Amino acid sequence: MTTKELLYVEDALGHEKYFQTKCNDTINQIQDAELKTCVQQMAQKHQQIFQSFYGLL
């Protein structure tokens, strides 16, 4: 893996962690159960994407 590719993967990992954090922060503030479930699913998807990128390393 080239240095540039590694930097791309590191950036992608950081973005996915950020999205997970924001989703989890939002989940704690949502009252509507249906919306909360939707955001929980988004957080799980970002976790899966993070694991995929991490697997490239």
N, C-alpha and C positions, 0 to 999 in steps of 0.2 A: 504494500500500500504506500502510495506516495505521501509526501508531507502535506500536500494540498488536500488529498483525499482524507487524510487523518484529521486535518483541521475541519473539514466539512462534517465528518462524523461527530467530532467534539461539539461543534455548533449545534448539530441536530439533537444530540443528547441534551444539551443545555436547554434548547427550546422545548423539548418534550417534558423535561423536569419542570420547567416554568409552567407549562400548560397544566400539568398534573397538580401543581401547587395552587394555581388559580382556581381550578375546578374544585379542589378540596376546600379551599377557602369559601367558595361560593356555596357549596353544599351546606355548610354550617349556617348560612344566612337565609336559605330558602325555606319557606313554609309549605308551599304547594308540593304535595307528595309526587305527583306526576312529573313535575319539572325537576324535582330533586333526583328522581330515578334517571331521568334523561342526562343530567349532569354527571351522575355517578357512572353511567355508561360511557360518557365521554372521557372521564378520568381513567376508566379501565382501558379504553382504546389507546389513550396516550401512553399508558403503562406498557401495553403490548408493543406499540411502536418503539418505545424506549428500549425494550428488551431486544427487538429486532436490530436496531442500530448497535446496541451493545454487543450483540452476537457477531457483528462484523469485526470487532476487535479481537 
